[in-house]
Every structure is written in structure tokens, then in C-alpha cells.
Amino acid sequence: MSGLELNFESFNSVSPVTPLLILHGFFASARNWRGLAKRFSEQRPVYVLDLRNHGSSPHDSQMDYPQLAEDVLAFLDRHHIIQADFLGHSMGGKVAMWLALHQPERIRQLIIADISPVSYSHCFEHTISSLRTLDLDTLSNRKQAEENLAEAIPDLSYRQFLLQNLLLEQGQYRWRVNLDYFQANAAYIVAFPDLSEGLVLQKPVLFLSGEQSYYIRPEAIFSLFPQAQIVELAGTGHWLHIDAPQDFLRLSEDWLNQAA
């Protein structure tokens, strides 16, 4: 069986209902989705995966969407899950889209949160280089790390999100993620791989869009997912599941339940 063996968190795993797999974004992990996962699990089994090089999953020098999707497919096989519902945010959404286009029989319902199947022009070079500037040997507490990053990364919530990857072990801080691997593969994460001509998913897909975000590209979405529905969440940005968790949960539950 190919694919790395991913770490995961599970909720209500004994339910006979079709399970929901949640795939997080770049620099995130399963822990970022615990609150919503518990809510989703009131009606169905939920598995929240740590994608490769994230959370407690294995590290590997290679990280592109075919490999990330292969890991998820291997997870399904290891856990004898024939078909699942998928919810993917940002990078996780691209993983879910790639898997759905190549293994459509493994996916029942698909929800993509604020991302499109395109290559974007932004990059993570500034973020990664800023994290590298932290002198971990002299760091005495997390607050100090946050203050040291304030000039380079002014957005407090984004700084705090990134610093969830900072661990204290035996009095020494270290990064949970491998910044070398992240830097080497960041261009693949921003991109979306070329597809075979004519590859289209003829299934309904829900795309949830942040009103204040710019990641949703309808033309690219409908070219690959012609039955897609795009719903915008008022007052939200790219982290729409954090900005409006109740609306996010309601829309997602309605979509999942329509095929129950």
C-alpha cells in the first residue's frame, strides 16, 4: 500500500453513517478543526487528518497534490472506508478536488472551503523566512515569539495560527513542521497540477466562499465541476469556518444531509 500513514483524530467512529473526512490547510493541522469536528460528529463519524508534514503525521521531502491525495487514499484503504464525504479547506480543498477528479467513486459528497482548482500568484516565502528569523535557542516563551514576529507578520490572528507549530520540549522550542520542506514545496501548494484533458467531475460540489476573500474563481470551478454550487458567507475571509462557524456548520450539514 502506497502513501504515508497519516495521523488522525476520530469522533463518533462507530456510527454506520457515511464518514466525513476533514482536510486542513497549509500550516494547519487536525487540532484546528476539533470544535467543528465534534459538532459534525453528532450526526456522523468524523476523521480529521494531519496531512503529510503537518501535525503529528510523518515528514517527507516531497509534498505535492498527487502525493497528498495518495496519502488520503491510503488512509481510506487502511480503514476500509469504501466511500466518504469530504470537507477540505484551502490546501486541503485542493487535495480533495484532486482526489475527487481521479477517484470519484471514493467520494459521496464534497465541500470545498474557499479555494479553487487554480495556481495562485501569491507565495509563502515571506511567511517562511519570517519564521526562520526566530532564534529558538534564546526563546524563553511563546509571547516572546509572538512579539518578535509582530513586525514581519502584523496580523495577530495569523501569527498565533502559525505559532501553533511551535513546540516546547524539555525546555527547548522547536518547530513541529520542517520549514525546509515547506519552503521547497510551497510553490506546489500554491499551484494546482495540470490535469488530463477532459477530466471533469459530474457530481454536485459545494464551494463555500469568504466574502472578503479572493480565492474563489467561478470560471475555473465550473470548468472542472460543472454541477458546483458556490455560496458566499457574509463577513468572512479565508478562514470562514472560524469567522462564521455556525453558518459554516449549517451550510455544510445541509449539504451532507441532502444525500443521506
Secondary structure by P-SEA (a helix, b strand, c coil): cccccccccccccccccbbbbbbbcccccccccaaaaaaaaccbbbbbbbccccccccccccccaaaaaaaaaaaaaaacccbbbbbbcaaaaaaaaaaaacccccccbbbbcccccccccccaaaaaaaaaaccccccccaaaaaaaaccccccaaaaaaaaccccccccbbbbcccaaaaaacaaaaaccccccccccccbbbbbbbccccccccaaaaaaccccbbbbbbcccccccccccaaaaaaaaaaaaaccc
